[in-house]
């Protein structure tokens, strides 16, 4: 699956465990988890079915604020999010926005581009650890 601006990796764990592992790693790195949304539970609440799908919303003002100081519109994409879901073949996938793509989308330039790249590397490391 290839969607522009989205980085997707396979997880070795069920959806809930993947999100648990991610939340734990975020907290250990001083990142605030703002919300955890269980989309499958939401679907079930209205009598519909959805394979396991959970969204984690998180952020850290120390890293996000410089991006918003550069271009405030990037705030529409902050705080950050990661989505874990089980596909039709039973694989669990974990996806997040590519920070360099987000920076381009909002016209972020100068030193803020380096900040976006650093955040992106951190996100990739967290996602890889959660999925491993």
C-alpha positions as CSV (number, residue, x, y, z in Angstrom):
1,X,0.0,0.0,0.0
2,X,1.5,3.3,-1.0
3,X,-0.2,6.6,-0.2
4,X,1.6,9.8,-0.8
5,X,2.9,11.3,2.5
6,X,2.2,8.2,4.5
7,X,4.8,5.8,5.9
8,X,3.5,2.4,6.7
9,X,5.2,-0.5,8.3
10,X,4.1,-4.0,9.3
11,X,3.7,-4.9,13.0
12,X,4.4,-8.3,14.5
13,X,1.8,-7.6,17.2
14,X,-2.0,-7.3,17.3
15,X,-3.4,-3.8,16.9
16,X,-4.0,-3.1,20.6
17,X,-0.6,-4.4,21.6
18,X,1.1,-2.3,18.9
19,X,-0.6,0.9,20.1
20,X,0.2,-0.1,23.8
21,X,3.9,-0.5,22.8
22,X,3.8,2.8,21.0
23,X,2.2,4.7,23.8
24,X,4.7,3.3,26.3
25,X,7.6,4.4,24.2
26,X,6.2,7.8,23.7
27,X,5.7,8.3,27.4
28,X,9.3,7.1,28.0
29,X,10.5,9.8,25.7
30,X,8.5,12.6,27.4
31,X,5.8,12.8,24.7
32,X,2.2,13.4,25.8
33,X,-0.5,11.0,24.5
34,X,-3.6,13.1,24.1
35,X,-6.0,10.5,22.9
36,X,-6.5,6.9,21.9
37,X,-9.4,6.2,19.5
38,X,-10.7,2.7,18.9
39,X,-12.4,3.0,15.5
40,X,-13.6,-0.6,15.6
41,X,-15.4,0.1,18.9
42,X,-17.0,3.2,17.4
43,X,-18.2,1.1,14.5
44,X,-19.6,-1.5,16.8
45,X,-21.4,1.1,18.8
46,X,-23.6,1.8,15.7
47,X,-24.0,-1.8,14.7
48,X,-21.3,-1.9,12.1
49,X,-18.2,-4.0,11.7
50,X,-14.7,-2.8,11.3
51,X,-11.5,-4.8,11.6
52,X,-9.3,-3.7,14.6
53,X,-8.3,-0.1,14.0
54,X,-6.8,2.3,16.6
55,X,-5.5,5.8,16.4
56,X,-3.0,7.4,18.8
57,X,-2.8,11.2,19.0
58,X,0.4,12.6,20.6
59,X,2.8,15.5,20.7
60,X,5.4,17.5,22.4
61,X,5.3,21.3,22.3
62,X,9.1,21.6,22.4
63,X,9.3,19.9,19.0
64,X,6.0,21.0,17.3
65,X,6.1,24.7,18.2
66,X,9.1,25.6,16.0
67,X,7.3,24.1,13.0
68,X,4.2,26.2,13.8
69,X,6.4,29.3,14.4
70,X,7.7,28.8,10.9
71,X,4.2,28.1,9.3
72,X,1.2,28.1,11.5
73,X,-0.9,26.1,9.1
74,X,1.1,23.0,10.0
75,X,-0.9,23.0,13.2
76,X,-3.8,21.3,11.3
77,X,-1.5,18.3,11.2
78,X,-0.3,18.6,14.8
79,X,-0.5,16.9,17.2
80,X,0.9,13.9,15.4
81,X,-0.9,10.6,14.9
82,X,-0.2,7.0,14.2
83,X,-2.8,4.5,13.0
84,X,-2.7,0.7,13.5
85,X,-5.1,-1.6,11.7
86,X,-5.6,-5.1,10.7
87,X,-5.9,-5.5,7.0
88,X,-8.1,-8.0,5.1
89,X,-5.3,-10.6,5.1
90,X,-4.8,-10.4,8.9
91,X,-1.6,-8.3,8.8
92,X,-1.3,-5.5,11.2
93,X,0.0,-2.2,9.8
94,X,1.2,1.0,11.5
95,X,1.2,4.2,9.6
96,X,2.1,7.8,10.2
97,X,2.6,11.0,8.2
98,X,5.9,11.6,6.6
99,X,7.2,14.8,8.4
100,X,9.2,15.9,5.3
101,X,6.1,15.6,3.2
102,X,4.1,17.6,5.8
103,X,6.8,20.3,5.8
104,X,6.6,20.5,2.0
105,X,2.8,20.5,2.1
106,X,2.8,23.6,4.4
107,X,5.8,25.4,2.7
108,X,8.0,25.0,5.8
109,X,11.5,26.3,5.0
110,X,14.8,27.2,6.6
111,X,15.9,25.6,9.8
112,X,12.4,24.2,10.4
113,X,13.0,21.7,7.6
114,X,15.7,20.2,9.7
115,X,13.4,20.0,12.7
116,X,10.8,18.2,10.6
117,X,13.5,15.8,9.4
118,X,14.6,15.1,13.0
119,X,11.0,14.6,14.1
120,X,10.5,12.2,11.2
121,X,13.5,10.1,12.2
122,X,12.2,9.9,15.8
123,X,8.8,8.8,14.6
124,X,10.3,6.1,12.4
125,X,12.4,4.8,15.3
126,X,9.3,4.8,17.7
127,X,7.2,3.1,15.1
128,X,9.8,0.5,14.3
129,X,10.3,-0.3,18.0
130,X,6.5,-0.6,18.6
131,X,6.1,-2.9,15.7
132,X,9.1,-5.1,16.3
